[in-house]
Amino acid sequence: MRRAGLVGRVAALSAAACMIGLVMPAVAAESDVAVGSFKFAPATVTVQQGDTVTWSWAGPDVNHTITSDPGQADSFESHPTVATAQVTGPPPGGTYSHTFTTPGSFTYFCRVHPSMQGKVVVTEAPPTAPAAQGTPGAAGHPTFKECLSQRNFIIRLREAGRVHLKSADVKVNGKAVEVVPRKIDGRRRLTARVDLRGLPSGQYTVDITAKTSKGGTLHGQRLYRTCSKRVPSYILPTL
C-alpha cells in the first residue's frame, strides 16, 4: 500500500505513486450564488474567513458583472478587463470565484444593472471553548459557554493530472451526503455539502471514496474544526 499526502489544496504524489497514476482529489470550501433573472440568489451569503464564493451565471440573462463596491477592505471583479458597455456574458467557464481572507461585510453590484446588489458576510470563528475539548458531543448537549457551529459549505473534488473521477461517496461524521456533479470553471466537478450548523465545538470528519474513470478507487479524509480559527488537517489517502 502506498500513501500520498495532500499539501494545502494541491494533491501531490510520491514518485512511486506517480507510476500508478492515482491521486486523491483535494477539497475546497465554498458557497454558491446564482446570477440570473436580474438578481443574485441568494442576495446575502455568510462564509468563514478563507472560504470561497463562486458565482454561476444561470441565465437566461447573462450580461452581468460581479463588482465590489469601492472603499472596502477586499475588492473583486468578474470582468476586470471588460468595459461595461462590452459585457455580453459571463467570464470564461461561466463562473467567477473569489476567496475572502478578511472578516467583514462586502457588498457588490452588477455594473450593467446597478440595481442588482449582493453581500458577502465573512466571519471569524470565535476561539474554541476549553470545555469543548475532546470528542464532540461526548458530554451530551453543549453548555451555554460552548460555541455552536455556523459552518455550512460545499466541497469540490478536484482532479489532478490525468486522473478523472467518475463518481464519489462522501460521508460527514459517518453520514452519507449527496454528491452532485457541477460545471465549475468550464470543467465537471463532483461536489458535496458539508453542513456542520448547530454542532458543538470540536473536530469533524469528512470521508471521501472516489472511483476513477479507469476503475481505480481512491480514499481520503478531511478534518474540519468548528468554533475555532480554521487550520486544515489532512489524513493521507490510501491508494
Rosetta blueprint (number, residue, H / E / L):
1 M L
2 R L
3 R E
4 A L
5 G L
6 L E
7 V E
8 G L
9 R L
10 V E
11 A E
12 A L
13 L L
14 S L
15 A H
16 A H
17 A H
18 C H
19 M H
20 I H
21 G L
22 L L
23 V L
24 M L
25 P L
26 A L
27 V L
28 A L
29 A E
30 E E
31 S E
32 D E
33 V E
34 A E
35 V E
36 G E
37 S L
38 F L
39 K E
40 F E
41 A E
42 P L
43 A L
44 T E
45 V E
46 T E
47 V E
48 Q E
49 Q L
50 G L
51 D L
52 T E
53 V E
54 T E
55 W E
56 S E
57 W E
58 A L
59 G L
60 P L
61 D L
62 V L
63 N L
64 H L
65 T L
66 I L
67 T E
68 S E
69 D L
70 P L
71 G L
72 Q L
73 A L
74 D L
75 S L
76 F L
77 E E
78 S L
79 H L
80 P L
81 T L
82 V L
83 A L
84 T H
85 A H
86 Q H
87 V L
88 T L
89 G L
90 P L
91 P L
92 P L
93 G L
94 G L
95 T E
96 Y E
97 S E
98 H E
99 T E
100 F L
101 T L
102 T L
103 P L
104 G E
105 S E
106 F E
107 T E
108 Y E
109 F E
110 C L
111 R L
112 V L
113 H L
114 P L
115 S L
116 M L
117 Q E
118 G E
119 K E
120 V E
121 V E
122 V E
123 T E
124 E L
125 A L
126 P L
127 P L
128 T L
129 A L
130 P H
131 A H
132 A H
133 Q L
134 G L
135 T L
136 P L
137 G L
138 A L
139 A L
140 G L
141 H L
142 P L
143 T L
144 F L
145 K L
146 E L
147 C L
148 L E
149 S L
150 Q L
151 R L
152 N E
153 F E
154 I E
155 I E
156 R E
157 L E
158 R L
159 E L
160 A L
161 G L
162 R L
163 V L
164 H L
165 L E
166 K E
167 S E
168 A E
169 D E
170 V E
171 K E
172 V E
173 N L
174 G L
175 K E
176 A E
177 V E
178 E L
179 V E
180 V E
181 P E
182 R E
183 K E
184 I E
185 D L
186 G L
187 R E
188 R E
189 R E
190 L E
191 T E
192 A E
193 R E
194 V E
195 D E
196 L L
197 R L
198 G L
199 L L
200 P E
201 S L
202 G E
203 Q E
204 Y E
205 T E
206 V E
207 D E
208 I E
209 T E
210 A E
211 K E
212 T E
213 S L
214 K L
215 G L
216 G L
217 T E
218 L E
219 H E
220 G E
221 Q E
222 R E
223 L E
224 Y E
225 R E
226 T E
227 C L
228 S L
229 K L
230 R L
231 V L
232 P L
233 S E
234 Y E
235 I E
236 L E
237 P E
238 T E
239 L L
